[in-house]
Amino acid sequence: MSPTDPMLIDSHCHLTDEQYDGDRGEVLARARRAGVEKVVSICSDAADLQRVEALVDDGTEPEGLPQLWGTAGVHPHEAMDAGDADLDRIRRAAGGNRRIVAIGETGLDFFYDHSPREIQEGLFRGHLETAEALNLPVVVHSRDADGLTIRILKEWSGRVRGVLHCFTGGEELLRTALELGWMISFTGIITFKRYQGQELVRSVPQDRIMVETDGPYLAPTPHRGHRNEPAYVVRVAEELAAIRREDPEEVQVYTTENAIGFFELGG
């Protein structure tokens, strides 16, 4: 890859997941060779926050590896075990570490329902309050919860900026998010044979799209059934270009610019 080739950003990857424990450095080296310049490592719960901070803390990645950034939050799957102390920990981490660039992931998952829905909603609102107080963006997971997500996003109109990550929702949720100025992020799901959301993908303006892996989950075709990793965000961008009938290099450029602007990734 030449120095002038476009670079990509994996805007959502769980780099602290134990699936990377044996070869995390090699995973990052492969990502950099593939053209991935930066990775945002997403936090899943309070215990994970310590791992995220350790991963990104000094901001001096060795040559040949992507720059790393992180978030602070509790995934809706873990909401039942979270409380005020966890939100306080999130506030302190996000307020005191320049490499923690967003709140989340948070949101609603009514597909798995690992946590009671009212607890998910309360914690989601707590994350939004934290994001507003710190003037940070929020990373939102929404699965089978379009109606309540729409209502909450409208309540917070003009107060927070956010991204609907791994977007698989319906047209109304997409339209609402775009009207409120939110970003939309796509994963390897768009490469799956049974994916039916191509028209929605084409309807998102260029300046509102990011790409992600959500690794180690949701590996894109042809890697399905294997661990996902940041290098595969290249495949997501390729499929995005194909669906939208755009030049792949153009997609790399605007998704990278969008991620840098949204997360305010300096350095």
PLY file of the C-alpha trace (Angstrom):
ply
format ascii 1.0
element vertex 267
property float x
property float y
property float z
element edge 266
property int vertex1
property int vertex2
end_header
0.00 0.00 0.00
1.41 3.38 -0.99
1.38 6.41 1.33
-1.28 8.07 -0.83
-3.77 5.21 -0.69
-6.98 5.94 1.25
-7.12 4.69 4.80
-10.04 3.28 6.73
-11.29 3.52 10.30
-12.94 0.65 12.12
-15.37 2.77 14.08
-16.65 -0.04 16.32
-14.66 -3.09 17.43
-14.46 -4.89 20.78
-10.68 -5.15 20.85
-10.63 -6.09 24.53
-12.68 -9.22 23.91
-10.95 -12.39 25.12
-11.04 -13.79 21.57
-8.14 -11.44 20.79
-6.10 -12.24 23.89
-3.73 -14.63 22.15
-2.82 -12.48 19.16
-4.09 -8.92 19.62
-0.85 -7.42 18.33
-0.97 -9.55 15.19
-4.61 -8.62 14.65
-3.72 -4.93 14.78
-0.71 -5.40 12.51
-2.92 -7.10 9.91
-5.38 -4.25 10.17
-2.70 -1.66 9.51
-1.36 -3.60 6.52
-4.92 -3.73 5.16
-5.15 0.05 5.35
-6.90 0.54 8.69
-5.48 3.72 10.21
-7.52 3.96 13.43
-9.72 1.66 15.53
-12.30 2.65 18.14
-12.49 -0.06 20.81
-15.99 -0.21 22.27
-16.67 -0.77 25.96
-19.25 -3.36 27.07
-19.44 -2.95 30.87
-17.65 -1.48 33.87
-15.08 -4.29 34.07
-14.37 -3.93 30.38
-13.76 -0.21 30.86
-10.54 -0.99 32.71
-9.35 -3.07 29.80
-10.28 -0.36 27.29
-8.41 2.26 29.30
-5.33 0.04 29.50
-5.48 -0.55 25.76
-5.69 3.09 24.71
-4.22 4.96 27.68
-0.79 6.17 26.60
-1.69 6.90 22.99
1.74 5.81 21.73
1.02 2.87 19.46
4.10 1.20 18.00
4.93 1.97 14.39
2.98 -0.27 12.06
-0.15 -0.45 14.20
-3.39 1.56 14.00
-4.06 4.37 16.44
-6.45 3.22 19.16
-9.34 5.06 20.79
-12.04 3.88 23.16
-15.48 4.42 24.62
-17.02 4.06 28.09
-20.39 2.43 28.61
-22.54 -0.58 29.46
-24.11 -2.68 26.71
-27.86 -3.32 27.13
-27.13 -7.03 27.54
-25.30 -6.14 30.78
-27.79 -3.54 32.01
-29.27 -5.73 34.74
-25.95 -5.82 36.59
-25.20 -2.09 36.25
-25.99 0.74 38.64
-25.23 4.31 39.57
-21.66 3.42 40.50
-21.06 2.22 36.95
-22.36 5.46 35.49
-20.10 7.39 37.86
-17.14 5.32 36.69
-18.07 6.01 33.06
-18.28 9.75 33.75
-14.86 9.82 35.41
-13.20 7.80 32.68
-14.72 9.72 29.80
-14.12 13.06 31.45
-10.49 12.41 32.28
-9.00 10.50 29.35
-8.66 12.14 25.95
-8.55 8.72 24.32
-12.07 7.92 25.55
-14.03 9.64 22.81
-17.65 8.50 23.24
-20.23 7.12 25.64
-21.47 3.60 25.00
-22.26 1.32 23.67
-25.67 1.68 25.18
-29.20 1.31 23.94
-31.93 -1.31 23.72
-31.97 -4.98 22.72
-35.46 -6.45 22.70
-34.38 -9.42 20.58
-32.34 -11.21 23.24
-33.84 -9.44 26.27
-30.86 -10.38 28.44
-31.87 -7.54 30.78
-35.39 -6.36 31.68
-36.59 -3.74 29.23
-37.29 -1.06 31.83
-33.75 -1.45 33.18
-32.31 -1.17 29.67
-34.31 2.01 29.12
-33.23 3.59 32.39
-29.57 2.87 31.76
-29.85 4.13 28.18
-31.19 7.42 29.49
-28.39 7.57 32.06
-25.84 7.23 29.27
-27.51 10.00 27.29
-27.39 12.28 30.34
-23.68 11.52 30.70
-23.02 12.19 27.03
-24.84 15.53 27.26
-22.96 16.56 30.39
-19.58 15.74 28.86
-20.44 16.94 25.34
-19.44 13.57 23.91
-21.15 11.50 21.23
-23.06 8.36 22.14
-22.83 4.93 20.48
-26.25 3.27 20.37
-27.25 -0.36 19.90
-30.88 -0.85 18.89
-32.28 -4.27 18.00
-35.99 -5.02 17.67
-36.61 -1.81 19.60
-37.27 0.74 16.88
-40.35 2.30 18.49
-38.83 3.12 21.86
-35.51 4.09 20.32
-37.31 6.59 18.09
-39.17 8.06 21.05
-36.02 8.45 23.14
-34.01 9.94 20.28
-36.74 12.53 19.72
-36.78 13.40 23.44
-33.05 14.09 23.26
-33.20 16.07 20.03
-30.54 18.77 19.98
-29.01 17.60 23.25
-26.70 14.79 22.13
-25.13 13.59 18.90
-24.93 9.91 18.24
-24.51 6.96 15.93
-26.82 4.01 15.42
-24.19 1.32 15.14
-24.62 -1.93 13.19
-27.78 -0.50 11.69
-30.42 -3.12 10.86
-33.52 -1.15 11.81
-36.45 -0.03 9.76
-37.12 2.98 7.56
-38.80 5.04 10.29
-35.87 4.66 12.68
-33.42 5.54 9.92
-35.42 8.59 8.87
-35.75 9.79 12.46
-32.03 9.41 13.15
-31.09 11.29 9.99
-33.57 14.08 10.70
-32.00 14.49 14.15
-28.48 14.70 12.72
-27.31 11.26 13.82
-24.79 9.04 12.07
-25.46 5.54 10.72
-22.86 2.77 10.84
-22.87 -0.46 8.86
-21.18 -3.80 9.56
-20.50 -7.00 7.65
-24.21 -7.80 7.86
-24.57 -5.89 4.59
-22.47 -8.61 2.91
-24.75 -11.46 4.03
-26.67 -13.29 1.31
-30.04 -12.71 2.99
-29.51 -9.02 3.72
-32.52 -7.03 2.50
-31.64 -3.45 3.45
-29.90 -2.26 0.32
-32.39 0.52 -0.40
-31.93 1.92 3.09
-28.16 1.80 2.67
-28.48 3.78 -0.55
-30.71 6.38 1.12
-28.15 7.55 3.70
-26.24 10.72 2.70
-22.51 10.31 2.30
-21.72 12.61 5.21
-23.69 10.43 7.66
-22.13 6.99 7.12
-19.43 5.12 9.00
-18.17 1.55 8.65
-17.30 -0.91 11.39
-16.61 -4.57 12.05
-18.21 -5.05 15.50
-15.42 -7.61 15.85
-15.02 -10.27 17.01
-18.65 -10.70 15.95
-20.42 -10.52 12.56
-17.53 -11.41 10.27
-18.38 -10.39 6.70
-18.61 -12.75 3.77
-16.33 -14.60 2.92
-15.16 -14.84 6.56
-18.50 -15.85 8.10
-18.16 -18.47 10.78
-14.76 -17.16 11.83
-13.62 -14.47 14.24
-14.07 -10.98 12.88
-11.23 -8.45 13.13
-10.51 -4.83 12.14
-8.82 -5.72 8.84
-12.18 -6.93 7.57
-13.64 -3.43 7.67
-12.15 -3.19 4.19
-14.67 -5.79 3.04
-17.53 -3.80 4.62
-16.43 -0.67 2.74
-16.20 -2.62 -0.51
-19.74 -3.91 -0.14
-21.00 -0.47 0.83
-19.54 0.89 -2.40
-21.14 -1.91 -4.43
-24.58 -1.41 -2.88
-24.45 2.37 -3.30
-22.87 2.14 -6.79
-20.00 4.37 -5.71
-16.27 4.28 -6.23
-14.59 2.22 -3.47
-11.91 4.84 -2.96
-14.58 7.52 -2.54
-16.29 5.40 0.14
-13.01 4.96 1.99
-12.41 8.70 1.96
-15.81 9.85 3.19
-16.31 7.15 5.82
-12.88 7.96 7.23
-13.60 11.69 7.30
-16.96 11.02 8.96
-15.45 8.89 11.73
-12.68 11.40 12.42
-15.21 14.21 12.63
-17.79 12.33 14.68
-15.37 11.03 17.31
-13.01 14.02 17.04
-10.03 11.73 16.53
-6.94 13.90 16.73
-3.33 12.83 16.26
0 1
1 2
2 3
3 4
4 5
5 6
6 7
7 8
8 9
9 10
10 11
11 12
12 13
13 14
14 15
15 16
16 17
17 18
18 19
19 20
20 21
21 22
22 23
23 24
24 25
25 26
26 27
27 28
28 29
29 30
30 31
31 32
32 33
33 34
34 35
35 36
36 37
37 38
38 39
39 40
40 41
41 42
42 43
43 44
44 45
45 46
46 47
47 48
48 49
49 50
50 51
51 52
52 53
53 54
54 55
55 56
56 57
57 58
58 59
59 60
60 61
61 62
62 63
63 64
64 65
65 66
66 67
67 68
68 69
69 70
70 71
71 72
72 73
73 74
74 75
75 76
76 77
77 78
78 79
79 80
80 81
81 82
82 83
83 84
84 85
85 86
86 87
87 88
88 89
89 90
90 91
91 92
92 93
93 94
94 95
95 96
96 97
97 98
98 99
99 100
100 101
101 102
102 103
103 104
104 105
105 106
106 107
107 108
108 109
109 110
110 111
111 112
112 113
113 114
114 115
115 116
116 117
117 118
118 119
119 120
120 121
121 122
122 123
123 124
124 125
125 126
126 127
127 128
128 129
129 130
130 131
131 132
132 133
133 134
134 135
135 136
136 137
137 138
138 139
139 140
140 141
141 142
142 143
143 144
144 145
145 146
146 147
147 148
148 149
149 150
150 151
151 152
152 153
153 154
154 155
155 156
156 157
157 158
158 159
159 160
160 161
161 162
162 163
163 164
164 165
165 166
166 167
167 168
168 169
169 170
170 171
171 172
172 173
173 174
174 175
175 176
176 177
177 178
178 179
179 180
180 181
181 182
182 183
183 184
184 185
185 186
186 187
187 188
188 189
189 190
190 191
191 192
192 193
193 194
194 195
195 196
196 197
197 198
198 199
199 200
200 201
201 202
202 203
203 204
204 205
205 206
206 207
207 208
208 209
209 210
210 211
211 212
212 213
213 214
214 215
215 216
216 217
217 218
218 219
219 220
220 221
221 222
222 223
223 224
224 225
225 226
226 227
227 228
228 229
229 230
230 231
231 232
232 233
233 234
234 235
235 236
236 237
237 238
238 239
239 240
240 241
241 242
242 243
243 244
244 245
245 246
246 247
247 248
248 249
249 250
250 251
251 252
252 253
253 254
254 255
255 256
256 257
257 258
258 259
259 260
260 261
261 262
262 263
263 264
264 265
265 266
